[in-house]
Amino acid sequence: MIRTSATPVIFHSGLHLVCDTLRAMEIKELLEELQKKLERLEELEDALEAFTSMASQAKLKKKYEQEHKPKRVVSPEARAAIGAAQKERWAKVRAQKEKPAA
């Protein structure tokens, strides 16, 4: 019989001792359950710390790689080709603007 009230129910004088024993067992069971939950929380805390540590290391690595990226160099020939293509595109835009006005 598991009771939830704080005061023992006494039907007669011999039952008082039984009720106190049951309360002690209930308290012991509760303490064991709380201890298990505490251990589980500690495990979760350790896992969270490990994850946080890994995440911060990954963030630092990414920042380092971004800061130390080799610069991308475009050859003069490629630069000239890009410039020529851009001039061609702008010429088409200007030509389209002049057509409706004419």
Long-range contacts (C-beta under 8 A, 24 or more apart in sequence): 2-26
